[in-house]
Amino acid sequence: MPETIDFIDVHDYLVKNDVADPVTIVKHGKPHAVMIPYELFEALQNSGRKAIHVSELSADDLDAILNSEIPEECRKFDHEVKKK
């Protein structure tokens, strides 16, 4: 579980600590942002992956998703999406 700090304490945290793992920044008692090591940020930026809206998917992409098979090793997560 990531370390959690209040947003008011970010400056002091950075002065006293290296950011080696993600740190959750809390504002008004709720998660507000996540601080990550710069090397991880660079890797994410350079991965070539990006989030897109479903409306941006092509017909071929949608067809591939709708006709895909769930790998057997992923069945252990079925309980997370099954309706009660």
Distance bins in CASP14 RR format, pairs under 12 A and 6 or more apart:
PFRMAT RR
TARGET T0000
AUTHOR 0000-0000-0000
RMODE 2
METHOD distances of the structure
MODEL  1
1 21 0 0 0 0 0 1 0 0 0 0 0
1 22 0 0 0 0 1 0 0 0 0 0 0
1 23 0 0 0 0 0 1 0 0 0 0 0
1 24 0 0 0 0 1 0 0 0 0 0 0
1 31 0 0 0 0 0 1 0 0 0 0 0
2 19 0 0 0 0 0 1 0 0 0 0 0
2 20 0 0 0 0 0 1 0 0 0 0 0
2 21 1 0 0 1 0 0 0 0 0 0 0
2 22 1 0 1 0 0 0 0 0 0 0 0
2 23 1 0 1 0 0 0 0 0 0 0 0
2 24 1 0 1 0 0 0 0 0 0 0 0
2 25 0 0 0 0 1 0 0 0 0 0 0
2 26 0 0 0 0 0 1 0 0 0 0 0
2 31 0 0 0 0 1 0 0 0 0 0 0
2 33 0 0 0 0 0 1 0 0 0 0 0
2 34 1 0 0 1 0 0 0 0 0 0 0
2 35 0 0 0 0 1 0 0 0 0 0 0
2 36 0 0 0 0 1 0 0 0 0 0 0
2 37 0 0 0 0 0 1 0 0 0 0 0
3 9 0 0 0 0 0 1 0 0 0 0 0
3 10 0 0 0 0 0 1 0 0 0 0 0
3 13 0 0 0 0 1 0 0 0 0 0 0
3 17 0 0 0 0 1 0 0 0 0 0 0
3 18 0 0 0 0 0 1 0 0 0 0 0
3 19 0 0 0 0 1 0 0 0 0 0 0
3 20 0 0 0 0 1 0 0 0 0 0 0
3 21 1 0 0 1 0 0 0 0 0 0 0
3 22 1 0 0 1 0 0 0 0 0 0 0
3 23 1 0 1 0 0 0 0 0 0 0 0
3 24 1 0 0 1 0 0 0 0 0 0 0
3 25 0 0 0 0 0 1 0 0 0 0 0
3 26 0 0 0 0 0 1 0 0 0 0 0
3 34 0 0 0 0 0 1 0 0 0 0 0
3 35 0 0 0 0 1 0 0 0 0 0 0
3 36 0 0 0 0 0 1 0 0 0 0 0
4 10 0 0 0 0 0 1 0 0 0 0 0
4 13 0 0 0 0 0 1 0 0 0 0 0
4 21 0 0 0 0 0 1 0 0 0 0 0
4 22 0 0 0 0 0 1 0 0 0 0 0
4 23 1 0 0 1 0 0 0 0 0 0 0
4 24 1 0 1 0 0 0 0 0 0 0 0
4 25 1 0 0 1 0 0 0 0 0 0 0
4 26 1 0 1 0 0 0 0 0 0 0 0
4 27 0 0 0 0 0 1 0 0 0 0 0
4 29 0 0 0 0 1 0 0 0 0 0 0
4 30 0 0 0 0 0 1 0 0 0 0 0
4 31 1 0 0 1 0 0 0 0 0 0 0
4 32 0 0 0 0 0 1 0 0 0 0 0
4 33 0 0 0 0 0 1 0 0 0 0 0
4 34 0 0 0 0 1 0 0 0 0 0 0
4 35 0 0 0 0 0 1 0 0 0 0 0
5 11 0 0 0 0 0 1 0 0 0 0 0
5 12 0 0 0 0 1 0 0 0 0 0 0
5 13 1 0 1 0 0 0 0 0 0 0 0
5 14 0 0 0 0 1 0 0 0 0 0 0
5 16 0 0 0 0 0 1 0 0 0 0 0
5 17 0 0 0 0 1 0 0 0 0 0 0
5 19 0 0 0 0 0 1 0 0 0 0 0
5 22 0 0 0 0 0 1 0 0 0 0 0
5 23 1 0 0 1 0 0 0 0 0 0 0
5 24 1 0 0 1 0 0 0 0 0 0 0
5 25 1 0 0 1 0 0 0 0 0 0 0
5 26 1 0 0 1 0 0 0 0 0 0 0
5 27 0 0 0 0 0 1 0 0 0 0 0
5 29 0 0 0 0 0 1 0 0 0 0 0
5 31 0 0 0 0 0 1 0 0 0 0 0
5 32 0 0 0 0 0 1 0 0 0 0 0
5 33 0 0 0 0 0 1 0 0 0 0 0
5 34 0 0 0 0 0 1 0 0 0 0 0
5 35 0 0 0 0 1 0 0 0 0 0 0
6 12 0 0 0 0 0 1 0 0 0 0 0
6 13 0 0 0 0 1 0 0 0 0 0 0
6 23 0 0 0 0 0 1 0 0 0 0 0
6 24 0 0 0 0 0 1 0 0 0 0 0
6 25 1 0 0 1 0 0 0 0 0 0 0
6 26 1 0 1 0 0 0 0 0 0 0 0
6 27 1 0 0 1 0 0 0 0 0 0 0
6 28 0 0 0 0 1 0 0 0 0 0 0
6 29 1 0 0 1 0 0 0 0 0 0 0
6 30 0 0 0 0 0 1 0 0 0 0 0
6 31 0 0 0 0 0 1 0 0 0 0 0
6 32 0 0 0 0 1 0 0 0 0 0 0
6 33 0 0 0 0 0 1 0 0 0 0 0
7 13 0 0 0 0 0 1 0 0 0 0 0
7 23 0 0 0 0 0 1 0 0 0 0 0
7 24 0 0 0 0 0 1 0 0 0 0 0
7 25 1 0 1 0 0 0 0 0 0 0 0
7 26 1 0 0 1 0 0 0 0 0 0 0
7 27 1 0 1 0 0 0 0 0 0 0 0
7 28 0 0 0 0 1 0 0 0 0 0 0
7 29 0 0 0 0 1 0 0 0 0 0 0
7 30 0 0 0 0 0 1 0 0 0 0 0
7 31 0 0 0 0 0 1 0 0 0 0 0
7 32 1 0 0 1 0 0 0 0 0 0 0
7 33 1 0 0 1 0 0 0 0 0 0 0
7 34 0 0 0 0 0 1 0 0 0 0 0
7 35 0 0 0 0 0 1 0 0 0 0 0
8 25 0 0 0 0 1 0 0 0 0 0 0
8 26 0 0 0 0 1 0 0 0 0 0 0
8 27 0 0 0 0 1 0 0 0 0 0 0
8 28 0 0 0 0 0 1 0 0 0 0 0
8 29 0 0 0 0 0 1 0 0 0 0 0
8 32 0 0 0 0 0 1 0 0 0 0 0
9 15 0 0 0 0 0 1 0 0 0 0 0
9 16 0 0 0 0 1 0 0 0 0 0 0
9 17 0 0 0 0 0 1 0 0 0 0 0
9 23 0 0 0 0 0 1 0 0 0 0 0
9 25 0 0 0 0 1 0 0 0 0 0 0
9 26 0 0 0 0 1 0 0 0 0 0 0
9 27 0 0 0 0 0 1 0 0 0 0 0
9 35 0 0 0 0 0 1 0 0 0 0 0
10 16 0 0 0 0 0 1 0 0 0 0 0
10 17 0 0 0 0 0 1 0 0 0 0 0
10 19 0 0 0 0 0 1 0 0 0 0 0
10 23 0 0 0 0 1 0 0 0 0 0 0
10 24 0 0 0 0 0 1 0 0 0 0 0
10 25 1 0 0 1 0 0 0 0 0 0 0
10 26 0 0 0 0 0 1 0 0 0 0 0
10 27 0 0 0 0 0 1 0 0 0 0 0
10 32 0 0 0 0 0 1 0 0 0 0 0
10 33 0 0 0 0 1 0 0 0 0 0 0
10 34 0 0 0 0 0 1 0 0 0 0 0
10 35 1 0 0 1 0 0 0 0 0 0 0
11 17 0 0 0 0 0 1 0 0 0 0 0
11 25 0 0 0 0 0 1 0 0 0 0 0
11 35 0 0 0 0 0 1 0 0 0 0 0
13 19 0 0 0 0 1 0 0 0 0 0 0
13 23 1 0 0 1 0 0 0 0 0 0 0
13 24 0 0 0 0 0 1 0 0 0 0 0
13 25 0 0 0 0 1 0 0 0 0 0 0
13 26 0 0 0 0 0 1 0 0 0 0 0
13 35 0 0 0 0 1 0 0 0 0 0 0
14 23 0 0 0 0 1 0 0 0 0 0 0
14 25 0 0 0 0 0 1 0 0 0 0 0
14 35 0 0 0 0 1 0 0 0 0 0 0
14 37 0 0 0 0 0 1 0 0 0 0 0
14 38 0 0 0 0 0 1 0 0 0 0 0
17 23 0 0 0 0 1 0 0 0 0 0 0
17 35 0 0 0 0 0 1 0 0 0 0 0
17 37 0 0 0 0 0 1 0 0 0 0 0
18 35 0 0 0 0 0 1 0 0 0 0 0
18 37 0 0 0 0 1 0 0 0 0 0 0
18 38 0 0 0 0 0 1 0 0 0 0 0
18 39 0 0 0 0 0 1 0 0 0 0 0
19 25 0 0 0 0 0 1 0 0 0 0 0
19 34 0 0 0 0 0 1 0 0 0 0 0
19 35 1 0 1 0 0 0 0 0 0 0 0
19 36 1 0 0 1 0 0 0 0 0 0 0
19 37 1 0 1 0 0 0 0 0 0 0 0
19 38 1 0 0 1 0 0 0 0 0 0 0
19 39 0 0 0 0 1 0 0 0 0 0 0
19 40 0 0 0 0 1 0 0 0 0 0 0
19 41 0 0 0 0 1 0 0 0 0 0 0
20 35 0 0 0 0 0 1 0 0 0 0 0
20 36 0 0 0 0 1 0 0 0 0 0 0
20 37 1 0 0 1 0 0 0 0 0 0 0
20 38 0 0 0 0 0 1 0 0 0 0 0
20 39 0 0 0 0 1 0 0 0 0 0 0
20 40 0 0 0 0 1 0 0 0 0 0 0
21 34 0 0 0 0 0 1 0 0 0 0 0
21 35 0 0 0 0 1 0 0 0 0 0 0
21 36 0 0 0 0 1 0 0 0 0 0 0
21 37 1 0 0 1 0 0 0 0 0 0 0
21 39 0 0 0 0 0 1 0 0 0 0 0
21 40 0 0 0 0 1 0 0 0 0 0 0
22 31 0 0 0 0 0 1 0 0 0 0 0
22 33 0 0 0 0 0 1 0 0 0 0 0
22 34 1 0 1 0 0 0 0 0 0 0 0
22 35 1 0 0 1 0 0 0 0 0 0 0
22 36 1 0 1 0 0 0 0 0 0 0 0
22 37 0 0 0 0 1 0 0 0 0 0 0
22 40 1 0 0 1 0 0 0 0 0 0 0
22 41 0 0 0 0 0 1 0 0 0 0 0
22 44 0 0 0 0 0 1 0 0 0 0 0
23 31 0 0 0 0 0 1 0 0 0 0 0
23 32 0 0 0 0 0 1 0 0 0 0 0
23 33 0 0 0 0 1 0 0 0 0 0 0
23 34 1 0 0 1 0 0 0 0 0 0 0
23 35 1 0 1 0 0 0 0 0 0 0 0
23 36 1 0 0 1 0 0 0 0 0 0 0
23 37 0 0 0 0 1 0 0 0 0 0 0
23 40 0 0 0 0 0 1 0 0 0 0 0
24 30 0 0 0 0 0 1 0 0 0 0 0
24 31 1 0 1 0 0 0 0 0 0 0 0
24 32 0 0 0 0 1 0 0 0 0 0 0
24 33 1 0 0 1 0 0 0 0 0 0 0
24 34 1 0 1 0 0 0 0 0 0 0 0
24 35 0 0 0 0 1 0 0 0 0 0 0
24 36 0 0 0 0 0 1 0 0 0 0 0
25 31 1 0 0 1 0 0 0 0 0 0 0
25 32 1 0 1 0 0 0 0 0 0 0 0
25 33 1 0 1 0 0 0 0 0 0 0 0
25 34 1 0 0 1 0 0 0 0 0 0 0
25 35 1 0 0 1 0 0 0 0 0 0 0
25 36 0 0 0 0 0 1 0 0 0 0 0
26 32 1 0 0 1 0 0 0 0 0 0 0
26 33 0 0 0 0 1 0 0 0 0 0 0
26 34 0 0 0 0 0 1 0 0 0 0 0
26 35 0 0 0 0 0 1 0 0 0 0 0
27 33 1 0 0 1 0 0 0 0 0 0 0
34 40 0 0 0 0 0 1 0 0 0 0 0
34 41 0 0 0 0 0 1 0 0 0 0 0
34 44 0 0 0 0 0 1 0 0 0 0 0
35 41 0 0 0 0 1 0 0 0 0 0 0
36 42 0 0 0 0 0 1 0 0 0 0 0
36 43 0 0 0 0 1 0 0 0 0 0 0
36 44 1 0 0 1 0 0 0 0 0 0 0
36 45 0 0 0 0 0 1 0 0 0 0 0
37 43 0 0 0 0 1 0 0 0 0 0 0
37 44 0 0 0 0 0 1 0 0 0 0 0
38 44 0 0 0 0 0 1 0 0 0 0 0
38 45 0 0 0 0 0 1 0 0 0 0 0
39 45 0 0 0 0 0 1 0 0 0 0 0
39 46 0 0 0 0 0 1 0 0 0 0 0
40 46 0 0 0 0 0 1 0 0 0 0 0
40 47 0 0 0 0 0 1 0 0 0 0 0
41 47 0 0 0 0 0 1 0 0 0 0 0
43 49 0 0 0 0 0 1 0 0 0 0 0
44 50 0 0 0 0 0 1 0 0 0 0 0
44 51 0 0 0 0 0 1 0 0 0 0 0
50 56 0 0 0 0 0 1 0 0 0 0 0
51 57 0 0 0 0 0 1 0 0 0 0 0
52 58 0 0 0 0 0 1 0 0 0 0 0
52 61 0 0 0 0 1 0 0 0 0 0 0
54 61 0 0 0 0 1 0 0 0 0 0 0
54 62 0 0 0 0 1 0 0 0 0 0 0
54 65 0 0 0 0 1 0 0 0 0 0 0
54 66 0 0 0 0 0 1 0 0 0 0 0
55 61 0 0 0 0 0 1 0 0 0 0 0
55 62 0 0 0 0 0 1 0 0 0 0 0
56 62 0 0 0 0 0 1 0 0 0 0 0
57 63 0 0 0 0 1 0 0 0 0 0 0
57 64 0 0 0 0 1 0 0 0 0 0 0
57 65 1 0 0 1 0 0 0 0 0 0 0
57 66 0 0 0 0 0 1 0 0 0 0 0
58 64 0 0 0 0 1 0 0 0 0 0 0
58 65 0 0 0 0 0 1 0 0 0 0 0
59 65 0 0 0 0 0 1 0 0 0 0 0
59 66 0 0 0 0 0 1 0 0 0 0 0
60 66 0 0 0 0 0 1 0 0 0 0 0
60 67 0 0 0 0 0 1 0 0 0 0 0
61 67 0 0 0 0 0 1 0 0 0 0 0
61 68 0 0 0 0 0 1 0 0 0 0 0
62 68 0 0 0 0 0 1 0 0 0 0 0
68 74 0 0 0 0 0 1 0 0 0 0 0
69 75 0 0 0 0 0 1 0 0 0 0 0
70 76 0 0 0 0 0 1 0 0 0 0 0
70 77 0 0 0 0 1 0 0 0 0 0 0
70 78 0 0 0 0 1 0 0 0 0 0 0
70 81 0 0 0 0 0 1 0 0 0 0 0
71 77 0 0 0 0 0 1 0 0 0 0 0
71 78 0 0 0 0 0 1 0 0 0 0 0
72 78 0 0 0 0 0 1 0 0 0 0 0
74 80 0 0 0 0 0 1 0 0 0 0 0
74 81 0 0 0 0 0 1 0 0 0 0 0
75 81 0 0 0 0 0 1 0 0 0 0 0
75 82 0 0 0 0 0 1 0 0 0 0 0
END
